[in-house]
Amino acid sequence: MHAHSHLAAAGDAPVAGSAAARSQSRLALVLGLTASYLLAEVVGGLLTGSLALLADAGHMLADVLGLGMALVAVRFAQRPATPAKTYGFYRAEILAAVANSVLLLAIAAFILSEAWQRLWAPTDVQSLPMLLIALGGLVVNLVGAWLLRSGAEESLAVRGAFLEVVADLLGSVGVILAAAVIWLTGWTQVDALASVLIGLYILPRTWRLLKSALDVLLEATPAHIRLEELEAAIRGVRGVTSVHDLHVWTITSGFVAMSGHVLAEGRRGSDVLHDVRVLLRDRFEIEHATLQVERPDHADDGACCTVDPRCLVVGGRVLGEPTVSSPTSP
């Protein structure tokens, strides 16, 4: 007999975009704060002649665009699933993370290019206005980073926005230090050096964010799960003799899915499924799994179970209860 089960009872599976949705109001607040200060930095950078301040303003522009994309993605991700899109828009926030990463890489490249030119052709910089404007930017970024810190641990879209704000925060610190040095010593090339440090800080963190987002789109095994360890743990369930066709992937931030075939004997399929479900949930934090339990005498015949058509999986939620039966004899 074969038994097939979706191990996600009603209410168990994550709601679409839930990890990022919890940060939605904070994203909106940080977006408003950042956008309101962006104009001041642009005007200040042009008036003072500070590339570091303009670089910080450019990064703040990336913040505004990134926060806007993250907010739109979160709202899209909350749309219900449809027959055409059975997972809804779960991955909208992942696409936003990719877009944010590309934008950050472009800005970092621009900052480094401009800084290189300034190193060899320094310009006059008005240090005091530069210092005051950078201090205001620092306050805005400190508030933004504090608001987004908790959500960054749950959502790639929010993490991308958080990294942008943190990078901008450090950029403000760099501008403040550069302004202080220029004010005290008159050495204007420190402005370009501060810009280089901002660009170099952005690059590796952006690459890690981009890699994480691409791993989700490529359905790679989540970084926190070792497939060999997972397979060994399932084989350790009483009655399970082997595991094959095991796949684990991420639908969106905080929503890990799994599928596989389990060969079992000596116990009822429903009991095996129950024990595996508890294992997946408690040890690996996998709430959404589809497993087929096979018997040794049917392991290679390609047969499957019959499932009551009233059992419909929508958006990770199971509506109705599946009915499992043995393959019908001819």
N, C-alpha and C positions, 0 to 999 in steps of 0.2 A: 504494500500500500504506500502511496505517496501522500504526503501532507504538505500543504502550501499555506503560508501565513504571512500577512502583513503585520509586523509587530508594532503597530501604532494604533492604539485605541483612541477613541474620540477624546480630544482634549490633550492627548499626550504630545502630539507633534507640534513643533514650533509654528506659530502663526507667521505668515509671510512677512519678512522684514522685521520680525519682532525685536531682534537684537538692536537694530538701528532705530526702530520706531520709538524705543524708550528714550532716545536722545533727540527726538525730533524738535521739541520745543527749545532745547539748548542749542541745537544747530541754528535755529532761526534767530535766537538771541545773539549768538556769536557773529552770525552773518550781518545783522544790523550794526553791531558795534564796529566790526571791521570795515564795512562799507563806509560808515560815517567818518572814519579816520583816514581812509585812503586818500581822499582829495587833499587833506592837509599835508600829507607826506609828499604827494606829487608837487604841489605848489611850493612847499618848503625846499624840496630837492632842487627845483629849477631856480629858485631865488638864491639859495646858498651855494649852488654849484657843486653840491656833494653827490658823487656817484654812489657812495655807500647808502645815502638816504634814498636816492632814486632806486637803487637795487632793493632796498627794503620795501619801498613803495611798490616795485614790480612784484615782489614776492607777496605783498599784501593783496595785490590785484589777483594773483593766483589763489590766495586764500578766499577771496570773494567768489571767484568762479568755482573753485573747488567746493566751498560750502554750499553754494547754490546747486551744483550738480548733485552733491550728497543729499541735500534736502529733497530735491525732485525725485531722486532715485528711491529714497525711503518711502515717499508717498506712492510712487509707482509700485513698489514692492508690496504694499498693503492691498492692492487690488486683488479681488478673488480669482481663483483659478477658473478656467473655462475648458470646454472640450478641446479647443484648439491649442490652449496653453495650460496643460494639466498641472504645471508648477506655478502658474501665474507669472508674476514678474519678479520672482525671488532674486534673480541675478542682476536686476537693475543696479543695485548698489555695487556689485562687482565691476560692472561696466564703468560706473562712476569712479571707482578706485583706479581703474586702468587709465581713464581720461585724466584724472588728477595727476597720476604719475608722469604721463607724457608731458603734461603742462609744466610740471615742476622741473623735469629734465631740460626742457627748452629754456626755461627761465634761468636755470643754473648755468647752462651753456652761454647764454647772453651775458650774464653777470661776469663770468670768467673772461669772456672776450673783451668786454668793455674795460674791465679792471687791468688787463694786460696792456691795453693801449694807454690807460692813464698812468701806469707805472713809468712809461717812457716819455709821456708828455703830461706831467702834472698840471693841474689848473688851480686857481685860487679858490679857497673854500671859506665860507663864513661860519666859523666854528660855533659861536654862541647860539644863533637860531637853530643850527643843525642839532646842537645838544638838547635844546628845549623840545624840539619836535620829536626827536628820538625818545626822550623820556615819556612823552605822551603815548607814543606807539608801544613802548614797553608796558605801560599800565594796561592798555587795551589787550595786548597779547597775553599778559599774565591772567587777566580775567577769562579770556577765551580758552586758554589751556586748562585752567581750573574747571571750567564748565564741561569740557569735552573729555577730561581724563578718564572717567569711569566708562563712558561709552566706547572709548578707543580699544578697550580690552575685549569687546564683544563683536564689533562690526568693522569690516575692512573699509567701508565708506567713511565711517566716523574716524577710524584710525588714520586714513589719508588726510582728512580735514585736521585732525589733531596734530599730525606731523607737520603740516603746513604752518599751523599756528605756532608750534614750538620752534620750528626753523626761523619763522619771522621774529619770534621772541628773542632768540639768540642773535638774529640780525640786528635787532634794536640795541642789544647789549654791545655788539661790535661797533655800531654807529656811535653810541655814547662814548665808548673808549677812544674811538678815532677822533671824535670831536674834542675830547679832553686833551689828547696829545697835540692836536693842531693848535688848540687854544694856548697850551703851555709852552710849546716848542716851535710852532710854525711849520712843522714838517708835514706838508700836505699829502705826500705819497702814502701815508698811513691810511688815508681814505680808500685808496685802491687796494691796499693789503687787507683791510677789513672786508671789502667786497669779495676778495678771493676766498677768505675764510668762510664767508656766508655760502658761496657757491660750492665749496668743497664739503661743507657740512650737509648740504641738501642732497648731493649725489648718492652716497651709499644708502641713506635711509629711504630715498625714493626708489632705488633699485630693489631693496628688500620688499617694499610695498608692492611694486609692480610684479615681482616674482610670485608673491603670495596670491595676488589677484589672478595671474595667468595660470597658476596651479589649480585654482578653482575652476577656471574656464576649461582647462585641459582634463579636469576630473582626476587629478592626481590624488593619491592617498594622503589624507590630512597629515600635517607634520607631527601632530601629537600622537598619532597611532602607528605602531609598528605592526605590519601585516602578519609577520611571522609569530609575534606574540599573541595577536588576536586569534589566529588559526589554532595555535597551541591551546589557548584558553578554551575555545569551543570544543576541541577534541577532548578536553578534560571533563566535559559534562558527562554524567553517567549515561551510558547507552550509545554515545557517539563513537563511531569507529574511524571515521575519516571526514574530511572537509574538502570540497573542491569548488571551482568557479567562484572564488571569494573576491568580492570587489567592495571597496570602501571609497567614497568620494564626498565632496562637500557641495551641497546645493547652493547655499549662501552662508553668510557668517552665522555661526551657531546652529546650523542645520546639517548634520552629518547623516548620510544615508549608506546603507549596506545591502548587498544581496549575496546569496551563496547557496550551495547545496550541501546538505548534511546527510551522511550515511549513518543510519542508526539501527540497532537491533536490541531486542530484549525489553523494550519499553514502548509505551504508546507514543505516537508522534506528537500528540498534544502536550504530553508531559515533557518531552524533550524540548519542544518549542518554548514552553513556559520557562524552563531552566535557562535556556539560551537567552531568552529575552531579558531575564533578570540579570544575567551576566553582562550582556551588552549595555544595559542601562546603568548598572551600578559601577562597573569597572571601566567601561570605555565611553560612557556618556553618549551612546548611540540609541536614539529613541525610534528612529524610522528604519526598519529593516524588513527585507523580504527574503524568507528562507524556505527552501523546499526540503522536506525530510524524505529520504529515500530508504527503501529496504534493500538488503543485499541481492535478493532475487529479482529486483527491478532496477538496479542501479544503472544499467546501460541500455534500457529498452526505449528511452526517450519519452516514456509516458509521463503524464502530469495529472494533477488532481482536477476535479470539477469543483468550481466555486459558484455558490449561489449568486445569480446576477443582481440580487438586491444589495449585495456587498459592493459598494462603490468607494474607491479611494479618491478623494478630492483634496488637493492642497495639503497632503500629508495626514488627513483625517479619515478614519474608516467609518463609513456610514452603514450600519447593519452588521450582521455577524456572518462570517463565511461558513459554508457547509462543506466539509471535506468528505470525499468518498473514494473508494477503490476504483481503479479503472474497470470499465464494464467489459465483461467477457463477451466475445462474439457469439 
